[in-house]
Amino acid sequence: MKALEQSLIPGGLLWFLCALAAAVPVPPELRSAVIKVTINSTPCSVTCGLGLKVEELCEVTPGGEMKNCSLLHSLCLSNWICGLQHVSVPAGRPLQLSCLAPNLSGFGNHTYGYTWRRAPGLITTNDLLFQPFPNPQPALSLAPATEAHAGTYRCDVQLRQTFKLVKRIYFGLKVISRDLVDLSFQKSLTWAQKLVANLGQGSTGNGSQEGQQRFWEMETFYEVVLGVGSGVIVGVLLSLLLCCCQ
């Protein structure tokens, strides 16, 4: 019996709402009103922080006809935490860290506030280890970058009107000493590796021919040394064997 009463309550409520809607007169201006609805939208241009999306808006008449469609660019926010981004730079080179795309800083009527913090000498996302870093701009310039600049930089982007946090990103900066390592791949190759690379590229210049000649000369030299060394070792072993037999 209770189940029957529960099933009758929603049905009765729906009938009451329909009767109420039929009893309320609709003004003529609303019957002919045209509304704008979003019929299509692209995904957000970024996976975190502020991005842009394109929406297709169309006017819909009371008869269901769509007309006067247009495209509208608008801001979007899917996730405000962007995580840790690793950055490596040789000491002495200029570096710029940016926490907001240039095309977004002036988009719409919004203004943004930027707060930078730094954890010196550490690569971390533990917010308790960060210290205030004075820089109210969306980009942080290090010109030039030194080993003392190594650490993690955190940038927070907020809407000035509401103080809503719309983006947080961490930059883990490693500054590599020039005396410690050279990031040039070509300079790190040995002579034999460079020769193989040149042969693989099919270079036929004088430098390649000289390299091939030098390569074969070195191979011949190693074969001669190996042969002489083997002969000396065999002679010594035979002498020791004869001495033992006597």
C-alpha positions in Angstrom: 0.0 0.0 0.0 2.9 2.4 0.9 4.6 1.6 -2.4 1.3 2.5 -4.3 1.0 5.8 -2.4 4.7 6.7 -3.2 4.2 6.0 -6.9 1.0 8.2 -7.0 2.7 11.2 -5.4 5.2 12.0 -8.2 2.4 11.5 -10.8 0.0 13.8 -9.0 2.8 16.4 -8.6 3.5 16.3 -12.3 -0.1 16.7 -13.1 -0.4 19.7 -10.8 2.6 21.4 -12.3 1.3 20.9 -15.9 -2.1 22.3 -14.9 -0.4 25.3 -13.2 1.7 26.0 -16.4 -1.4 25.8 -18.5 -3.3 28.2 -16.2 -0.5 30.8 -16.2 -0.8 33.0 -19.3 2.4 33.5 -21.4 2.9 37.1 -22.6 2.9 37.5 -26.4 6.4 39.1 -26.3 7.8 35.9 -24.7 6.1 33.7 -27.3 7.9 35.4 -30.1 11.2 35.8 -28.2 14.4 34.5 -29.7 17.0 33.1 -27.4 20.7 32.4 -27.9 22.1 29.0 -27.0 25.5 27.3 -27.3 25.2 24.4 -29.8 28.9 23.5 -30.0 32.1 24.1 -28.2 35.8 23.2 -28.5 37.8 21.8 -25.6 39.9 24.1 -23.5 43.2 25.0 -25.2 45.2 23.9 -22.1 44.9 21.1 -19.6 45.6 23.3 -16.6 45.2 27.0 -15.8 43.4 29.6 -17.9 42.9 28.7 -21.5 40.7 29.6 -24.5 37.7 27.8 -26.1 35.6 28.6 -29.1 31.8 28.4 -28.7 29.2 28.4 -31.5 26.1 30.4 -30.5 22.9 30.4 -32.5 19.6 32.1 -32.2 16.7 29.7 -31.7 13.1 30.8 -32.6 10.0 29.5 -30.8 9.5 27.2 -33.8 12.9 25.6 -33.2 14.7 27.2 -36.1 18.4 28.1 -35.6 19.8 31.3 -37.3 22.4 34.0 -37.1 25.1 31.6 -35.7 28.4 33.1 -34.6 31.7 32.1 -32.9 32.7 33.4 -29.5 36.1 33.1 -27.9 35.9 32.8 -24.1 38.1 31.8 -21.2 38.0 28.3 -19.7 39.5 26.7 -16.6 39.6 22.9 -16.2 42.2 22.6 -13.5 44.2 25.3 -11.7 47.1 23.1 -10.5 49.7 22.6 -13.3 52.3 20.6 -11.4 56.1 20.7 -11.7 57.9 21.7 -14.9 61.7 20.8 -15.0 64.0 23.4 -16.6 67.7 23.0 -17.2 70.0 25.8 -18.4 73.8 26.3 -18.7 75.3 28.8 -16.3 75.7 32.2 -17.9 72.7 32.0 -20.3 69.6 34.2 -19.9 66.3 32.5 -18.9 62.7 33.6 -18.7 60.0 31.7 -16.7 56.4 32.6 -17.7 53.3 31.5 -15.8 50.6 33.0 -18.1 50.4 33.0 -21.9 50.8 36.5 -23.4 47.5 36.2 -25.3 45.6 35.7 -22.1 47.0 38.6 -20.0 44.9 41.1 -22.0 41.9 39.0 -22.9 38.5 40.1 -21.7 37.9 42.5 -18.8 39.9 40.5 -16.2 43.1 41.7 -14.5 45.4 39.3 -12.8 47.7 39.3 -9.9 50.9 37.3 -9.8 52.7 35.9 -6.7 56.1 34.3 -6.9 57.7 32.1 -4.2 61.0 30.2 -4.2 62.6 27.2 -2.6 66.3 27.8 -3.1 68.5 24.8 -4.0 65.6 22.3 -3.9 63.4 20.6 -6.5 60.1 20.3 -4.5 56.4 21.0 -4.5 56.1 21.2 -0.7 54.6 24.6 -0.1 56.0 24.8 3.4 59.6 25.2 1.9 58.9 28.2 -0.2 59.9 31.8 0.6 58.4 35.0 -0.9 60.1 36.1 -4.0 59.5 39.8 -5.0 58.2 39.8 -8.6 54.7 41.1 -9.5 55.1 40.3 -13.2 53.8 37.2 -15.1 57.3 36.5 -16.3 60.5 36.0 -14.3 63.8 36.9 -16.1 67.2 35.7 -15.0 69.9 37.4 -17.1 72.2 35.6 -16.8 71.3 32.5 -14.9 73.8 31.5 -12.2 74.2 28.4 -10.0 72.8 30.5 -7.1 69.5 30.7 -9.0 68.9 26.9 -8.8 65.8 25.8 -7.0 62.0 25.7 -7.5 60.0 28.7 -8.3 56.2 28.8 -7.7 53.9 31.1 -9.5 50.3 31.8 -8.5 47.8 33.6 -10.8 44.7 35.2 -9.2 41.8 37.2 -10.5 42.1 40.7 -8.9 38.3 41.2 -8.8 37.6 38.0 -6.8 41.1 36.8 -5.6 40.2 33.5 -7.2 43.2 31.3 -7.8 43.2 30.3 -11.4 46.7 28.8 -11.9 49.6 27.4 -9.9 52.8 26.1 -11.5 56.2 25.0 -10.2 59.4 25.5 -12.2 62.3 23.2 -11.0 65.4 25.0 -12.3 68.7 23.3 -12.6 71.7 25.5 -13.6 74.5 23.4 -15.0 78.1 24.7 -14.7 79.9 25.0 -18.0 83.1 23.4 -16.5 81.1 20.4 -15.5 79.4 19.3 -18.7 78.9 20.5 -22.2 75.4 20.1 -23.5 76.6 20.1 -27.1 76.0 16.5 -28.5 78.5 16.9 -31.3 81.3 18.1 -29.0 80.7 15.0 -26.7 81.4 12.5 -29.5 84.8 10.8 -29.9 86.8 10.9 -33.1 85.6 7.5 -34.2 82.0 8.3 -33.5 82.3 11.5 -35.5 83.8 9.5 -38.4 80.9 7.0 -38.3 78.4 9.8 -38.2 80.0 11.5 -41.2 80.0 8.2 -43.2 76.4 7.7 -42.3 75.5 11.1 -43.7 77.2 10.2 -47.0 79.7 13.1 -46.9 82.2 12.9 -49.7 84.4 15.9 -49.0 88.2 16.0 -48.5 87.7 16.0 -44.8 85.8 12.7 -45.1 88.5 11.1 -47.3 91.2 12.2 -44.9 89.3 10.8 -42.0 88.9 7.4 -43.8 92.6 7.3 -44.6 93.5 8.1 -41.0 91.1 5.5 -39.8 92.7 2.7 -42.0 96.2 3.9 -41.0 95.3 3.5 -37.3 93.8 0.1 -38.0 97.0 -1.1 -39.7 99.1 0.3 -36.9 97.1 -1.6 -34.3 97.4 -4.8 -36.3 101.2 -4.5 -36.5 101.5 -3.8 -32.8 99.2 -6.8 -32.0 101.3 -9.1 -34.2 104.6 -8.0 -32.8 103.3 -8.3 -29.2 101.9 -11.8 -29.9 105.3 -12.9 -31.3 107.2 -11.6 -28.3 104.9 -13.3 -25.9 105.1 -16.7 -27.8 108.9 -16.4 -27.8 109.1 -15.8 -24.1 106.9 -18.8 -23.4 109.0 -21.1 -25.6 112.2 -20.0 -23.9 110.7 -20.7 -20.5 109.5 -24.1 -21.7 113.0 -25.1 -23.0 114.6 -24.0 -19.8 112.2 -26.2 -17.8 112.8 -29.2 -20.0 116.6 -29.0 -19.5 
